[in-house]
Every structure is written in C-alpha cells, then in structure tokens.
Amino acid sequence: MAQISSAGLSALTAMATRLPFSLVLLMLQTVRADVPYNPTHILRGCRSNPDIAYILEPLSSSASQGRLLSFNTTAALDSINLDTTVISSSLPFLESNPNDAYTAVLDGDGSIVVYAGACHEGAAGSSLWRFTPAETGQGTWAKEEFDVQDIGPNTLSGANYLAAGISFSANATDGGSGLYIFGGMCPCDNEMGQTAGSGSDYSDDLLSIQSSNLSVASSSSDWPIPEAGFSVTPLPPVWTNASDGSMVQEQDFLLLGGHTETAVINMSRVAVLSLPHSSWTFKSINVAQENNDLLVRTMTGVEPRSGHTATLTTDNSKLVIIGGWVGDVTNAAQPQLIILNVGLGYGGVGDWSWTAPSTTSSPFTSSGVYGHGATLLDGDVVMITGGYSLSNLPSAHRKRASQSISTQTYFYNVTSSM
C-alpha cells in the first residue's frame, strides 16, 4: 500500500470524525486512475414498451461522444454479439463538447432524462435533455429549460462525472417524477484522463430538479463526504394515503462504495437515502455464516471499490455487486462478484451481511470490469454490458495501461449462482 503524508492522514482523520456512525475510509493510498469517465447506463421500464431496454454508452475510452442503443429483453440474448438497434449514433447533449459529463435516469413516465454539461461551469454550463420513447422502441430527443434556485457559489451544481441520478416523486398519482443527483467529481481544469485525487473537486450535495427548477435538496451538513463512482440502488417504494385523497410515496435508496479525493470508501457500511425527506441513515454490514455453496469472505477480503454496479434481486433480499476498481483502474477490486444480503426492514431478513459465490465459473478470475451498466432480466438474471476492461494481474507485474472498451456482455443467474 502506498504511503500517505502526515498532513494527508490528519485530513482524512478529521474527515472520518465528521461521518455519522464513524464511517471509516479504507485504502489510504492516492487514488490513481484514468478518471473521470462516463459510465454505461442500462435503462429499463418504458411504459410504452416494457420489453425494450436502452443502453446509453460512450463511444471510446476517452468518452468522446456516445450513442443510444436498444434491445428486446424477451429475445435470445447473445453474450458475444448482443443484438441491438442504434437509436442515436451520437448524443445531442455532447455536440458542443464530446467529453462533457452526463448522468442519465429513467423517469416515472418512461422517458430518459439526462443532466449534462461542462462541470467546471456549474449549473450555468449544464443542460437537461429528455428522450421520449415510442412504441417501436425509437423516440425523440428534446432539450428542456430549467431554472436555478438558491445554488450557492461553492456548490458543485454542474453535471459532474461519476455522479448518481435518482428518479422519484413524492406524489405517486401525478404521473411524473423529479430528478435527484448526488455527488460526482469535476477536474479542476476540465481535462479528462488525469488522476482522481488532487486534480479534481468532489461534490457532497444532493441536487433536486423538480418542475424544471434546480435546487439543493441536502448538502454537507447531511452527508459530509464528497465522493464519486458509488452505486445507487432503489428499494421498492411505500405508498400512503394523504388527507387530500392523493397517494404519497416514500422510498429508500442504497449507496455503496465509491471514492473520494484521497481514499476509497470501505464496504463495511451502506448508506441509505430516504426520499422525500432527504435524510440519511447508515447500516453496518456483517460477515455472513457459511451457507451451502457460498464461499464466505471476511471483511478484509471484500475490497473497497469504485465504478461497480449493484442490482437488486426480484425478492428484494439481495444486491448483486459486480466489478469495480480500487487504487487505479488497472486494479480489479476483489471479489469482482459479491452478494450483499439486505437487512431486516429493507426487504431482507436478519442482518446486513456479505457472501461471495464460488468463482470457479466466474469470467472475472483473471480480469475485471468497471464503468459498465447492469439490469435485472426475467428469471433473476443480472445482465452487464459496456464499460471498460481492466487487468487483474498481481501489482508487481502490472504496467500502467490505457482504458479499453469492454465489448463483452455477461449474464449472472442469481438462483443458480452461474
């Protein structure tokens, strides 16, 4: 492990004391990687055609431009050559600068909403775009106007790299949804391909875009760690009847992993964001007991990671964590495939705990992946595609390498662990 200066250690110690429940940072080494980058998004849930899924991905390792693809989730899917249809060969929000950052989500009415722009210019340099699907799987892009509300001068309110987008509306009967964006990073000189540490600023704000108004829903007083590259997974919403007869919903979102300016956040806790209250709670993750063919890993074996995905199973009891890097993007976080058992009260039973399936049939025994997209198909099959390939060679033999686009699609059957 690389050494950290006494000044840096003091800064990290001070940061840790600000964290609720003393959330600890592991891997106190300089985060050295070809970051920032734009990850691949897989978006499902279109109301006009629920069998169609969309892939929003960069076109090259430098994140130069991108494209929008679609595929039919009920068709036979080939892991070597995924049958996709090109919807947009280029993305309209990247026309002025193909390296701009963007965060994409699927909103309540089935549209793809993208917050994009030059992060160093803040909200003034960002734009909001919407792709409205048609029943054929095609659709149209349109730019939307939005107003900035009470954005302070120190807020990283632009479209940051490696932020996370959340679609949520407190009123379950209004047919639409609001957009929340948390965290992310922005290079100080807006150049790609530099280190993830001193050359970038990190955000700890939760931005809210409601009815085309941009504001800060919560800031550092609620969640004090500026971070990027983490995963966000929505849990099933809960509906209640309001006094006016409308349906009001509340929903929890699980945040896991990611990296800061100087470290990678460990995997011994999960952060829970509750909307619409914008409140945070934190749950400790224990080591699971051995269960049949599951290989138990101690917490020292579940490495911190950034650039991974976390997919909730059909019964809401497990998160399937795939991929990610630690230290730099030539180092695959281990294990590349792990299971987080969701705790009681959040969809699972018992304590929050880690287990790791046997790796004998895993495609990641000698390599890894990060920046990919993931979705759950019928039959509890996790599909991942896109992103970047990375080496899993021992560090003594590893050489500095450029990112390479991953052209492989993987499928993991949760039920059979294959």
C-alpha positions as CSV (number, residue, x, y, z in Angstrom):
1,M,0.0,0.0,0.0
2,A,1.3,3.5,-0.9
3,Q,2.3,5.7,2.0
4,I,0.3,8.8,2.8
5,S,1.7,12.0,4.3
6,S,1.1,13.0,7.9
7,A,-0.8,16.1,6.6
8,G,-2.9,13.9,4.4
9,L,-3.6,11.4,7.2
10,S,-4.6,14.2,9.5
11,A,-7.1,15.5,6.9
12,L,-8.6,12.0,6.5
13,T,-8.8,11.6,10.2
14,A,-10.7,14.9,10.5
15,M,-13.0,13.8,7.7
16,A,-13.7,10.5,9.4
17,T,-14.8,12.2,12.6
18,R,-17.4,14.1,10.7
19,L,-19.1,11.0,9.5
20,P,-22.2,9.7,11.2
21,F,-21.5,6.4,13.0
22,S,-17.8,6.9,12.3
23,L,-17.9,5.6,8.7
24,V,-14.3,4.6,8.1
25,L,-12.3,5.1,4.9
26,L,-10.0,2.3,3.8
27,M,-7.2,2.0,1.2
28,L,-5.4,5.2,2.3
29,Q,-3.5,5.5,-0.9
30,T,-3.6,8.0,-3.7
31,V,-6.5,7.2,-5.9
32,R,-4.6,6.9,-9.2
33,A,-6.8,6.2,-12.3
34,D,-7.8,7.3,-15.7
35,V,-10.7,9.2,-14.4
36,P,-13.0,10.8,-14.8
37,Y,-15.0,8.8,-17.4
38,N,-18.6,8.5,-18.4
39,P,-20.0,5.0,-17.5
40,T,-22.5,3.0,-19.4
41,H,-26.2,3.1,-18.4
42,I,-28.8,0.4,-19.0
43,L,-32.3,1.8,-18.6
44,R,-35.5,-0.3,-18.4
45,G,-39.1,0.4,-17.5
46,C,-40.5,2.2,-20.5
47,R,-44.3,2.2,-20.2
48,S,-44.9,2.3,-23.9
49,N,-42.9,-0.9,-24.5
50,P,-41.7,-2.6,-21.2
51,D,-39.8,-5.3,-23.2
52,I,-37.4,-2.7,-24.6
53,A,-34.3,-1.7,-22.7
54,Y,-31.9,1.1,-23.6
55,I,-28.1,1.3,-23.4
56,L,-26.5,4.8,-23.2
57,E,-22.8,4.4,-23.7
58,P,-19.6,6.3,-24.6
59,L,-18.0,5.5,-27.9
60,S,-14.4,5.4,-26.9
61,S,-12.1,5.1,-23.9
62,S,-11.7,8.9,-23.9
63,A,-15.5,9.2,-23.5
64,S,-15.7,11.0,-26.9
65,Q,-19.3,11.3,-27.8
66,G,-21.7,8.4,-27.2
67,R,-24.7,6.6,-28.6
68,L,-28.1,5.3,-27.6
69,L,-29.0,1.6,-28.3
70,S,-32.0,-0.5,-27.6
71,F,-32.6,-4.3,-27.3
72,N,-35.5,-6.5,-26.6
73,T,-35.3,-8.2,-23.2
74,T,-37.5,-11.1,-24.3
75,A,-35.4,-12.1,-27.3
76,A,-32.5,-14.6,-27.2
77,L,-29.5,-12.5,-25.9
78,D,-26.0,-13.4,-27.1
79,S,-23.2,-12.6,-24.7
80,I,-20.7,-12.4,-27.6
81,N,-22.7,-10.3,-30.0
82,L,-25.7,-8.6,-28.3
83,D,-28.4,-7.8,-30.9
84,T,-29.0,-4.1,-30.5
85,T,-30.7,-1.4,-32.6
86,V,-28.9,2.0,-32.9
87,I,-31.4,4.7,-31.8
88,S,-29.0,7.6,-31.8
89,S,-25.5,7.3,-33.4
90,S,-24.5,10.4,-31.5
91,L,-25.9,12.2,-28.5
92,P,-27.3,15.8,-28.8
93,F,-26.1,16.9,-25.4
94,L,-22.4,16.1,-26.4
95,E,-22.4,18.0,-29.7
96,S,-20.7,21.1,-28.3
97,N,-18.2,19.1,-26.3
98,P,-18.0,15.3,-26.7
99,N,-16.2,15.0,-23.3
100,D,-18.9,16.6,-21.2
101,A,-20.2,14.8,-18.2
102,Y,-23.7,13.4,-18.0
103,T,-26.0,11.5,-15.7
104,A,-29.0,9.6,-17.1
105,V,-32.1,8.2,-15.4
106,L,-35.4,6.7,-16.4
107,D,-38.2,8.9,-15.0
108,G,-41.7,7.9,-13.9
109,D,-43.3,8.2,-17.3
110,G,-40.7,6.1,-19.0
111,S,-38.6,8.9,-20.6
112,I,-34.8,9.0,-20.4
113,V,-33.7,12.2,-18.6
114,V,-30.1,13.4,-18.9
115,Y,-28.3,16.1,-16.9
116,A,-25.3,17.0,-19.0
117,G,-22.7,19.7,-19.4
118,A,-19.3,21.2,-18.5
119,C,-19.0,20.5,-14.8
120,H,-16.5,23.4,-14.2
121,E,-19.1,25.9,-15.4
122,G,-21.7,24.8,-12.8
123,A,-25.4,24.9,-13.4
124,A,-24.9,27.6,-16.0
125,G,-22.9,25.3,-18.2
126,S,-25.3,22.3,-17.9
127,S,-28.5,21.3,-19.7
128,L,-31.4,19.0,-19.3
129,W,-32.4,16.6,-22.1
130,R,-35.3,14.2,-22.5
131,F,-35.6,11.2,-24.8
132,T,-39.3,10.2,-25.2
133,P,-39.6,6.6,-26.4
134,A,-42.2,5.5,-29.0
135,E,-43.9,2.1,-29.1
136,T,-41.5,1.0,-31.8
137,G,-38.5,1.5,-29.5
138,Q,-37.4,4.6,-31.4
139,G,-38.1,8.1,-30.0
140,T,-37.0,11.7,-30.0
141,W,-34.6,13.9,-28.0
142,A,-35.6,17.4,-26.8
143,K,-33.8,20.0,-24.7
144,E,-35.7,21.2,-21.6
145,E,-35.4,24.5,-19.9
146,F,-34.8,24.7,-16.1
147,D,-34.3,27.5,-13.6
148,V,-31.6,27.6,-10.9
149,Q,-32.9,28.1,-7.3
150,D,-30.6,29.1,-4.5
151,I,-27.4,27.5,-5.7
152,G,-24.6,28.8,-3.6
153,P,-21.2,29.8,-5.1
154,N,-19.4,26.8,-3.5
155,T,-21.8,24.2,-4.8
156,L,-20.7,21.8,-7.5
157,S,-24.1,22.1,-9.2
158,G,-23.0,21.2,-12.7
159,A,-23.3,17.9,-14.4
160,N,-20.4,16.1,-12.6
161,Y,-18.7,13.0,-13.7
162,L,-19.5,9.7,-11.8
163,A,-22.5,11.2,-10.0
164,A,-25.6,9.2,-9.5
165,G,-29.1,10.0,-10.7
166,I,-32.4,9.1,-8.9
167,S,-35.9,9.4,-10.3
168,F,-38.5,10.0,-7.6
169,S,-41.8,11.8,-7.0
170,A,-43.5,12.1,-3.6
171,N,-46.9,12.3,-5.2
172,A,-47.4,8.8,-6.7
173,T,-50.5,9.9,-8.7
174,D,-49.1,12.9,-10.7
175,G,-47.7,10.6,-13.5
176,G,-44.3,12.2,-13.5
177,S,-41.2,12.3,-11.3
178,G,-38.5,14.6,-10.1
179,L,-34.8,14.1,-10.6
180,Y,-32.2,13.9,-7.9
181,I,-28.4,13.9,-8.5
182,F,-25.9,13.1,-5.8
183,G,-22.1,13.6,-5.6
184,G,-19.7,13.3,-8.5
185,M,-16.4,14.8,-9.4
186,C,-15.1,17.6,-11.6
187,P,-11.5,18.1,-12.9
188,C,-10.2,21.5,-11.8
189,D,-9.1,22.2,-15.4
190,N,-11.9,20.2,-17.0
191,E,-9.4,17.8,-18.6
192,M,-10.1,14.1,-18.9
193,G,-7.6,11.3,-18.2
194,Q,-6.0,12.7,-15.1
195,T,-5.7,11.5,-11.6
196,A,-8.8,11.2,-9.4
197,G,-7.2,13.0,-6.5
198,S,-5.7,16.5,-6.3
199,G,-6.7,17.4,-9.8
200,S,-10.5,17.2,-9.1
201,D,-13.2,18.7,-6.9
202,Y,-15.8,16.4,-5.4
203,S,-19.4,17.1,-4.6
204,D,-21.4,16.1,-1.4
205,D,-24.6,17.8,-2.5
206,L,-27.9,16.3,-3.4
207,L,-29.3,18.3,-6.2
208,S,-33.0,18.3,-7.0
209,I,-34.7,19.1,-10.3
210,Q,-38.4,19.5,-9.7
211,S,-40.7,21.0,-12.3
212,S,-37.7,22.3,-14.2
213,N,-36.3,24.0,-11.1
214,L,-32.8,23.2,-9.9
215,S,-32.0,23.4,-6.2
216,V,-30.0,21.8,-3.4
217,A,-32.1,19.2,-1.5
218,S,-29.3,18.5,1.0
219,S,-25.7,19.4,1.5
220,S,-22.6,18.7,3.5
221,S,-24.5,19.1,6.9
222,D,-26.4,15.9,6.0
223,W,-23.8,13.9,4.2
224,P,-20.2,15.2,4.7
225,I,-18.2,13.0,2.3
226,P,-17.7,14.4,-1.3
227,E,-17.5,11.3,-3.4
228,A,-17.9,9.7,-6.9
229,G,-18.1,6.3,-8.5
230,F,-20.5,4.8,-6.0
231,S,-23.6,2.7,-6.8
232,V,-27.2,3.7,-6.0
233,T,-29.9,1.1,-5.9
234,P,-33.6,1.9,-5.4
235,L,-35.7,-0.2,-3.0
236,P,-39.4,-0.7,-3.6
237,P,-41.4,2.4,-2.7
238,V,-44.0,2.6,0.1
239,W,-47.3,4.4,-0.5
240,T,-49.6,6.0,2.0
241,N,-53.0,7.9,1.7
242,A,-52.7,11.6,2.2
243,S,-55.5,13.7,3.8
244,D,-56.5,15.1,0.4
245,G,-57.0,11.6,-1.0
246,S,-53.8,11.5,-3.0
247,M,-51.2,8.8,-2.8
248,V,-47.9,9.8,-1.3
249,Q,-44.8,7.7,-1.6
250,E,-41.6,7.3,0.3
251,Q,-38.6,5.4,-1.0
252,D,-35.1,4.3,0.2
253,F,-32.0,4.3,-2.0
254,L,-28.9,2.3,-1.1
255,L,-25.5,3.9,-1.7
256,L,-22.4,1.7,-1.6
257,G,-18.7,2.1,-2.3
258,G,-17.2,4.9,-4.4
259,H,-14.0,7.0,-3.9
260,T,-13.1,10.4,-2.5
261,E,-10.2,12.7,-3.3
262,T,-7.8,10.6,-1.2
263,A,-9.4,7.3,-0.5
264,V,-11.9,4.5,-1.4
265,I,-14.9,4.1,0.9
266,N,-14.9,0.7,2.6
267,M,-17.7,-1.9,2.2
268,S,-18.5,-2.4,5.9
269,R,-21.4,0.1,5.8
270,V,-24.2,1.0,3.4
271,A,-25.7,4.5,3.3
272,V,-29.5,4.8,3.0
273,L,-31.0,7.9,1.4
274,S,-34.7,8.3,2.2
275,L,-36.8,10.5,-0.1
276,P,-38.7,12.8,0.0
277,H,-37.2,13.8,3.4
278,S,-33.6,13.8,2.0
279,S,-32.4,12.1,5.2
280,W,-29.6,9.6,5.6
281,T,-29.1,6.6,7.8
282,F,-26.2,4.1,7.8
283,K,-26.2,0.3,8.3
284,S,-23.3,-1.9,9.3
285,I,-22.6,-4.9,7.1
286,N,-21.6,-8.1,8.9
287,V,-19.8,-11.3,7.8
288,A,-22.4,-13.9,6.8
289,Q,-22.2,-17.5,8.1
290,E,-21.3,-20.2,5.5
291,N,-24.4,-21.3,3.6
292,N,-24.3,-24.3,1.2
293,D,-22.1,-23.4,-1.8
294,L,-21.5,-19.8,-0.9
295,L,-17.9,-19.0,-0.1
296,V,-17.7,-16.8,2.9
297,R,-15.3,-13.8,2.7
298,T,-14.2,-11.9,5.7
299,M,-14.5,-8.2,5.5
300,T,-10.8,-7.9,4.8
301,G,-11.5,-9.9,1.6
302,V,-14.2,-7.6,0.4
303,E,-12.2,-4.7,-1.0
304,P,-13.4,-1.2,-1.4
305,R,-14.3,-0.3,-5.0
306,S,-15.5,2.4,-7.4
307,G,-17.1,2.0,-10.8
308,H,-19.1,-1.1,-9.8
309,T,-22.8,-1.8,-10.2
310,A,-25.4,-3.0,-7.6
311,T,-28.5,-4.8,-8.8
312,L,-31.5,-5.7,-6.5
313,T,-32.9,-9.2,-6.9
314,T,-36.6,-9.8,-7.6
315,D,-37.4,-10.7,-4.0
316,N,-35.6,-7.5,-2.8
317,S,-33.4,-9.6,-0.4
318,K,-30.0,-9.3,-2.2
319,L,-27.8,-6.8,-4.0
320,V,-25.6,-8.3,-6.7
321,I,-22.4,-6.3,-6.8
322,I,-20.3,-6.7,-9.9
323,G,-17.0,-5.1,-10.9
324,G,-15.2,-2.0,-9.8
325,W,-11.6,-0.8,-9.4
326,V,-9.5,0.1,-6.3
327,G,-6.4,2.3,-6.2
328,D,-6.4,2.7,-10.0
329,V,-8.3,1.3,-13.0
330,T,-5.6,-1.4,-13.7
331,N,-6.5,-3.0,-10.3
332,A,-9.7,-5.0,-10.1
333,A,-11.4,-4.9,-6.7
334,Q,-11.8,-8.3,-5.2
335,P,-14.0,-10.2,-5.3
336,Q,-15.4,-8.9,-8.6
337,L,-18.7,-10.7,-7.8
338,I,-20.2,-10.4,-4.3
339,I,-23.6,-10.5,-2.7
340,L,-25.0,-8.1,-0.1
341,N,-27.8,-9.7,1.9
342,V,-30.3,-6.9,2.6
343,G,-31.2,-6.4,6.3
344,L,-34.5,-6.8,8.0
345,G,-36.8,-3.8,7.4
346,Y,-35.4,-3.1,4.0
347,G,-36.5,-6.2,2.1
348,G,-34.3,-8.9,3.5
349,V,-34.2,-10.9,6.8
350,G,-31.6,-10.8,9.6
351,D,-28.5,-8.6,9.5
352,W,-26.9,-6.9,6.5
353,S,-24.1,-9.3,5.5
354,W,-21.7,-10.2,2.7
355,T,-21.4,-13.5,0.9
356,A,-19.4,-14.4,-2.2
357,P,-20.4,-17.0,-4.7
358,S,-17.9,-19.6,-5.9
359,T,-15.6,-18.1,-8.5
360,T,-14.9,-21.3,-10.4
361,S,-17.2,-20.3,-13.3
362,S,-16.7,-16.5,-13.0
363,P,-15.4,-14.7,-16.1
364,F,-13.6,-12.3,-13.7
365,T,-11.0,-14.7,-12.3
366,S,-8.2,-13.1,-14.4
367,S,-9.8,-9.8,-15.4
368,G,-12.3,-7.3,-14.3
369,V,-14.7,-4.6,-15.4
370,Y,-15.8,-1.1,-14.4
371,G,-18.0,1.7,-15.6
372,H,-20.4,-0.8,-17.0
373,G,-24.2,-0.9,-16.9
374,A,-26.3,-3.5,-15.2
375,T,-30.0,-4.6,-15.2
376,L,-32.1,-7.4,-13.9
377,L,-33.8,-9.6,-16.5
378,D,-36.6,-12.1,-16.0
379,G,-35.7,-15.1,-14.0
380,D,-33.3,-13.2,-11.7
381,V,-30.6,-12.9,-14.3
382,V,-28.3,-9.9,-14.0
383,M,-27.0,-8.6,-17.3
384,I,-24.0,-6.3,-17.5
385,T,-22.6,-4.7,-20.6
386,G,-20.3,-1.8,-21.7
387,G,-17.8,-0.1,-19.5
388,Y,-14.1,-0.8,-19.5
389,S,-11.9,-3.9,-19.1
390,L,-9.1,-3.9,-16.6
391,S,-6.3,-6.2,-15.6
392,N,-6.3,-8.3,-12.5
393,L,-2.6,-9.2,-12.6
394,P,-0.5,-9.0,-9.4
395,S,0.6,-5.4,-8.8
396,A,4.3,-6.3,-9.1
397,H,3.7,-7.3,-12.8
398,R,1.1,-4.7,-13.6
399,K,2.0,-1.9,-16.0
400,R,0.2,1.4,-16.5
401,A,-2.4,0.8,-19.2
402,S,-5.0,2.8,-21.1
403,Q,-8.7,2.1,-20.7
404,S,-10.1,-0.4,-23.2
405,I,-13.8,-0.6,-24.1
406,S,-15.4,-3.8,-22.9
407,T,-17.2,-5.5,-25.8
408,Q,-18.4,-8.4,-23.8
409,T,-21.9,-8.9,-22.3
410,Y,-22.2,-11.1,-19.2
411,F,-25.1,-12.8,-17.6
412,Y,-25.3,-14.0,-14.0
413,N,-28.1,-16.2,-12.8
414,V,-28.8,-15.3,-9.2
415,T,-30.7,-18.5,-8.5
416,S,-28.1,-21.0,-9.7
417,S,-25.1,-18.7,-8.9
418,M,-23.8,-19.2,-12.5
